[in-house]
Amino acid sequence: MAFEPNGATKRAPNTNMKKPKKTAAAKEVGLPRSFQEIILRLQNYWSEQGCAILQPYDMEVGAGTLHPATTLRALGPKHWRAAYVQPSRRPKDGRYGENPNRLQHYYQYQVILKPNPPDLQDLYLKSLSRIGIDPLLHDIRFVEDDWENPTVGAWGLGWEVWCDGMEVSQYTYFQQVGGLDVRPVSGELTYGLERLAMYVLGFDRVYDMPFNDPESATPLTYGDVFLENERQGSTFNFERSDPEMLLRWFTDAETQCKRLLALDGSNEKPLPLPAFDYCLKASHLFNLLDARGVVSPTERQSFIGRVRDLAKGCAKAWTDSQ
Amino acid sequence: MPQLIIEFFSEEIPARMQKRAEEDLAKLLKEKLAGLATQSVRTFSTPRRLTIVVDGLPARTPDVREERKGPRVGAPDQALQGFLRGAGLTSIDQAKVQNDPKGDFYVALIEKPGRSTPDLLKAAIPEIVRAFPWPKSMRSGEGDVTWVRPLQNIACVFDGAEIGIDIENIPSKAETRGHRFHAPDAFAITDFESYAAQLRKAHVILDREERKAIILRDTRKLCEAKGLTLVEDPGLLEEVAGLAEWPVALLGEMDKAFLALPSEVIRLAMRTHQKYFAVRKGDALAPHFIVVANIDAHDGGAAIAAGNARVLSARLNDARFFWDVDRFYDAIDKKKRRRLRDEAREKKLRSIVFHQKLGSVWDKVERVAALAKELCAVTGADPALVEKAAHLCKMDLVTETVGEFPELQGQIGRLLYLEENNAPSPFAGEGREGARADASTAPEKREHKSSNAAQADRPPPPTPSPQGGGGASSAAVESIAAAIEDHYRPLGPNDRVPSDKVAITLALADKLDTLVAFWVIGEKPTGSSDAYGLRRAALGEIRVLLESRTRLALLPALMLHEKRRANVIAHDPQGRSTRMLDLLAFLADRLTVQLRDQGKRHDLVDAVFSLGDDDLVRIVARVEALDAFLKTQDGSNLLAGYKRSANILRAEERKDDKLSTVLQTGEYPQQALFQENAEKTLHAALSKAAPAARAAVEKEDFTAAMSALSSLRAPVDAFFEAVLVNADDPKLRLNRLALLTNIRDALHEVADFSRIEG
């Protein structure tokens, strides 16, 4: 606890309250110098736009969209604005740390605004300026890319946003989630943080990119933080995970989820939030099985169908509870 | 005359939808303005706006005055009430009474005053928005209106004045904005000239054709300066013109080392993924690309070109990784270190489901191989080569490169096969590929862009080379390689058909197997859906048969193949499989459509089909000969004579149900019963022409058959001139009717003339 002198309990008058915002922006001069500075600038920016800055969801997910703050909050009539970093796992994308830009664990920055404001494109473009992308120096484009996630029965229209030919974000207006029409429509922005940062910071190999300030006492690269994780993660995903165990856990997670949704015939009140946790678990376990190469294409369809059924059940129970 | 401008200003419209949207907008607006004379309608689209300009639009719709006649005076009340309702009157006193020869009638005078054009537009535009046929559209925010992406403003200006359009809460001001980054401020719209001029000042080129011209001009200039040549690509040009309001072409560089990759892969990454134009230096692909940006960057585009080059490198790096894995040079991924042999690929194909009811892809391969070997009898290909090619043709589906670039299926298989068999591979040297790119890219249509794009700079199979290990085996390798790539062809109406015999055989077998297999499980295409591309397979089969002039009796081939799949087969009384007859009819329909598209009369195709032939080459030859014949005077007169004979016979058969039995006995016609010369002449002509036509048909010389028939024209005409068929003497009548039967039968030797119109 910092020492507080007498009188500090007297709050400064409200008129001064705007100041911290200006200072925060004023500190962000020039180009960002590290991965974390890009994240911090996005956090500040979206905080200024009135988003709740959430912390990452504490479960393994394949994409930021799967955070209940997006998947579930996109449903129902209530207004909502949130932004957060979400660590994302794609076991199949592991390359033992030897590919310059493919990772089995990486970060997405996720923003959801519900309903989408009419000037969402402008808000998004300003966020790019904030992390140092000048739209009169770099070629920013909105290229058709309709988003669909069959495992959660969701789709929307939008674009992938290109910066000098590189996809830096996915921009979507949700139309359906869990097989249900969404009203109002949410605008969803997903920034691929590593790729975006590599571009802004000028690195071709993700592991060389500075994680913290390169001039700090202990400069750390992305590789210092994550290279070993990629090596061990890839080995686990491809060689060492135990398929039988994974399959058992998948079945358990599925059973638990259904039970929580009262889909097992009981008359209990459905609990969509914990049920969704088990749906996410099942989804990640499936990804691990898939990476292990033990899922035949036919089985694959059946697994995806099972996860989709869970997701739809959660979406429906959540909508009913809203 | 007043001018109307409407601009739908929105977030970025997908490039592929813009042109169609212009057409749809023009169509919808013209419907709404029906009855209004207009001088011209022009439409424009950019990524952010869809604009329509109508010149010479009157300020009001004309007044309409109509007299409506009602019931007789004194008619029942019900009739009067109905009349009043229909005419919009409240009392019968408002109608006039008119007298005509039939009595006194009520007449209502309906006057509809014209409507002011602004009022009409205020009502019409929201309807247009709601009815707009975007391929996919969306809601936004809390609204219910759908558009392709959020609509930001609807500007409607008529005769210089703003017309506010009221639809949900979408803004509607007589203004627009310029380029997103160069000139984002709003400015007023008054008339088209100033609208287009102000947009140009605001870094927006409204006209798509002008944007395309700018891109081409600048691209060529960039190339010339470096001694390079642009690989022209009209489909890509159209697309990039729909991605920029202010197109700026820039030349980027790529690492020369990537030129070692197959040019198919490089061009696919450039075109499909990055939307870059490829460039050549001399005959070879150059280590450069053209990217079209949307801004005048303040560093002249250096950062944009460098950034794009990095992205392309990353993509090609990935591609090289996959290509190396597929070629067994993997040095990176430990999981893939083991050499992937054909057996390993076969094992994978066994695990990929082709269709739930049709087994694995490998099952399909086995069926195709069996069928293809049989087809060798008609294609003249070497069955051993065909079998080998069949077993190899789907192998590339499980390669890493095709996993990453599915559009390259077949092409990668061919390259890998050539590489694995040490044949001179067409990509090893800096190929001559580029030189052929222009010619093969030019006619392509957009719907086939991926396949054609990838194929664009693929050279024809190289000629056998001495290093290939002996002439014969080298030719065999080339044949198999061609078959692996080409068995998917043709992929659309503008794609080529295989030319190598092995490839032709495999292409025929692959498509026939697909058709038979889906017919067996009852998955036929419906009017609205054709999920498995069976129409395309049928059209492809037809084109390969016709262009390679392969003489295949389809029905026996289909039935034989059906047995490989089906346990239960239903037959018709003639022992033909009903399922395969249905498939044959489907193929016939496709052929009819195709011939009709080529300008052949569909009734001629019907007339030939109804003979029950199943050899498409012969069917088409017959249709062509028939078409030519009917265009001659002899042909059309003979057709008229045929129709007359057939009509008389039909009428008489209706009156006398035993007639046809009597005529079939062959008892008539009898020489002794001929009374007129015309009868004798006709009979003599028929007894020469019918066998001559039959003999010519047997030799498949349809032109000779037609000319044999044409000798009948004069005798037939003379017969009808001189002879009364329905004579009083029943024997004479029968004799003459028999002559008519002979005319009909002679003509039926070449086609069922009853199906021909006219």
Interface residues (C-beta under 8 A of the other chain):
Chain A: R95 Y96 E98 N99 P100 N101 P115 N116 P117 P118 Q121 L125 P135 L136 L137 H138 D139 I140 R141 F142 V143 E144 D146 G156 L157 G158 W159 C163 D164 G165 M166 Y173 Q175 R183 P184 V185 Y199 D204 F238 E239 S296 P297 T298
Chain B: E11 E12 P14 A15 R16 P47 K136 S137 M138 R139 S140 G141 E142 V148 R149 P150 Q152 R180 F181 H182 L243 A244 Q274 Y276 V291 A293 N294 I295 A297 H298 D299 A303 I304 A306 G307 N308 R310 V311 L312 S313 A314 N317 F321 I332 D333 K334 K335 S351 I352 V353 Q356
